[in-house]
Amino acid sequence: MVINMRSYTEIEKNRLTKLDRLRERGEDPFPNEVNRTHNIDQAIALLVEGQSGFENYSDNNIQVVLCGRLKSVRTMGKLAFAHIEDVTGRIQLLLRASEIGKERLKQFATDFDLGDFVEATGYIMETRTGEVTLNVSSFRIISKSISPLPASKEVQDDGESITYSAFDNVESRYRERYADLAVNPHVREIFKTRSKIVTSLREFLDRRDFLEVETPVLQPIYGGAAARPFSTHHNQLHQDLFLRISFELYLKRLLVGGFEKVYEIGRDFRNEGVSVTHNPEFTQLEFYWAYANYIDVMDLTEQMLAFVAEQVCGSVIVDYQGNKLDFSPPWKRISMSDALIEYADIDCFNSTVGQLLDYCEQADIRKNDNLTKGKLIETLFSKHVEPNLIQPTFIYDYPKDISPLAKAKYDNSEIVERFEGFIGGMELCNAFTELNNPVDQENRFIEMGKNYSKDSDDAHPLDLDYLRAMDYGMPPNGGFGMGVDRLVMLLTNQSSIREVILFPHLRSKE
C-alpha cells in the first residue's frame, strides 16, 4: 500500500493501484539496475547498416535490450503495438501473445501507462511498411509514472512530423520544465543547441590559447558591472558576501599574475528586473587579452560569433524573428555619437545636460535630474538607436562616466575605448580597452561615488584589493563580456530569454 501525504487525482490513484499490483506480482517498478545494450539510434543503425531488408524477425539474430519512455500504445487482440522514446529517437515495439504469452500481454494492456519507462528485449526487424521495430520477447517497467504527462498529438505535415502539445500555458511550461521537455521535442532541441553553442565558444577560444579559469562566485566586494547584487552572509566567518555580478575584476587580477589570455563561462547574478531579455541568474562569457585593445577585441568578436553560427547552425546566415541575420565579418561599426545623429538627429555629445533632459522629455522618457550626462546619452541611445540595430553592429566610443573600467581616448578624455555589439535589436556583448592605471582607476571610483547615490545600480564600491593588484602592474589589455543566453536566443530563434534557460526565475505561486 502506498502511503503519502499528498492528495492525488483519480487518474493518479488508479496508477498507484497499478503500482501495488506490480509489486504483488513480484515486479519491482523501480529497479536498481537496467540491462540496456543499445540506445534506439544505435539499434536502428544495426538493422539499417547490417541487416537491411529483413521482413521477418526470425531471419536475423539482432537482439537488443532497449529502454525508454512509453509514448503510445495500441492493442489489437493478440497483438499490441507501442512506441518508446529515448534521447536519441523513437522506435516501435511489437508485442505478440504467441511470443510473450496471453497473460503477459494482458498485463501490458492493463498495468502499463503512457509515460512509464520500460525495458524491452527482443529482435530488431523491419515491418512490411518499412518501420524499424523491436519484436519483443520480454519487457518490464523500470520506472512507473504516477502522474500523466500533458497530452500531445503528433501529425504529419508534408512528410514532417509535428508534435502539438496541450501543455501550452507558458508559465506552466516554465514551472514544470521537466514535463515541458518530456512532451515537447523541440524544446529539448533548444537546449541541445545551447550546449553546442557553449562548446563552440570554448573551442574557438581554446584554439587561440585562451586559458579557461574559475573565479569566486561569493565575493566580499562586488564589481565589474553596473548592477545591484544579491547579498548573503557567512555564519562562521561573520562576513557579508555578494553573489558576483561579473567576473571582470578577478580575471584581470590574473593578468597581473602573469596569464595573458584568460576566459570564464559561468553564472552571474544581478538583483534587477525580469524581462524577455533579463533573468536574475544568467550565463556570461568573459575574456581578457593582454597586449590587445578594443579594436583587437572587436575583430576577434566578429570572428568568434561567425564561427559559432557556422558550427551550430551550418551557416553564418541565421533566421531570427522574421529577419535574416548575417554574422559574417566585417560587421557594421559606428560611434555612439554618429549613431544618435543617424537614428535620432541628436548631437548628444555636444549637448548640455539641460538639453539632454529636454530630449528625454520629448521622447516620453521619465525625467530624472540626478542622471549624469553619460547616463542621459545612454538612455537616449537605448530609446532611439538600439531597437534599430537588427544586423550585427558594433557601437563604439562611450561616455567616460558610465564606463569606469575603460581607458580614455587619447584625443578626448571624456570618451572611452569601449564597444557594445548589438544584434536583433538587443545588446549582446560589451568590451573595453581596459584601464590599467591604478591612480586613474582609484580616481574614477571616487568620482563615481560623488555622481551616484549609495543605492544606485551604477555605483561601484571601492575595491582596495583590486587597486592593490593594479599597483603591482597590469599589462595593457582588452576585455570582453557577453550574455550567452542572448546568443542562444539569436541562434535558436527565440524571442524570450526564458525559452533558453532551463529553469528561469518566476514569481512564487500565490
Secondary structure as GFF3:
##gff-version 3
##sequence-region A 1 510
A	DSSP	alpha_helix	10	24	.	.	.	ID=ss1
A	DSSP	alpha_helix	40	45	.	.	.	ID=ss2
A	DSSP	pi_helix	46	50	.	.	.	ID=ss3
A	DSSP	three_ten_helix	57	59	.	.	.	ID=ss4
A	DSSP	beta_strand	63	76	.	.	.	ID=ss5
A	DSSP	beta_strand	79	86	.	.	.	ID=ss6
A	DSSP	beta_strand	89	96	.	.	.	ID=ss7
A	DSSP	alpha_helix	97	100	.	.	.	ID=ss8
A	DSSP	alpha_helix	102	111	.	.	.	ID=ss9
A	DSSP	beta_strand	117	126	.	.	.	ID=ss10
A	DSSP	beta_strand	132	143	.	.	.	ID=ss11
A	DSSP	beta_strand	152	157	.	.	.	ID=ss12
A	DSSP	beta_strand	160	165	.	.	.	ID=ss13
A	DSSP	alpha_helix	170	175	.	.	.	ID=ss14
A	DSSP	alpha_helix	177	183	.	.	.	ID=ss15
A	DSSP	alpha_helix	185	207	.	.	.	ID=ss16
A	DSSP	beta_strand	211	212	.	.	.	ID=ss17
A	DSSP	beta_strand	218	219	.	.	.	ID=ss18
A	DSSP	beta_strand	231	234	.	.	.	ID=ss19
A	DSSP	beta_strand	239	243	.	.	.	ID=ss20
A	DSSP	alpha_helix	248	256	.	.	.	ID=ss21
A	DSSP	beta_strand	261	269	.	.	.	ID=ss22
A	DSSP	beta_strand	281	290	.	.	.	ID=ss23
A	DSSP	alpha_helix	294	313	.	.	.	ID=ss24
A	DSSP	beta_strand	317	320	.	.	.	ID=ss25
A	DSSP	beta_strand	323	326	.	.	.	ID=ss26
A	DSSP	beta_strand	332	335	.	.	.	ID=ss27
A	DSSP	alpha_helix	336	344	.	.	.	ID=ss28
A	DSSP	three_ten_helix	348	350	.	.	.	ID=ss29
A	DSSP	alpha_helix	353	362	.	.	.	ID=ss30
A	DSSP	alpha_helix	373	384	.	.	.	ID=ss31
A	DSSP	three_ten_helix	386	388	.	.	.	ID=ss32
A	DSSP	beta_strand	393	399	.	.	.	ID=ss33
A	DSSP	three_ten_helix	400	402	.	.	.	ID=ss34
A	DSSP	beta_strand	408	409	.	.	.	ID=ss35
A	DSSP	beta_strand	412	423	.	.	.	ID=ss36
A	DSSP	beta_strand	426	433	.	.	.	ID=ss37
A	DSSP	alpha_helix	438	451	.	.	.	ID=ss38
A	DSSP	alpha_helix	464	471	.	.	.	ID=ss39
A	DSSP	beta_strand	477	483	.	.	.	ID=ss40
A	DSSP	alpha_helix	484	492	.	.	.	ID=ss41
A	DSSP	three_ten_helix	497	499	.	.	.	ID=ss42
###
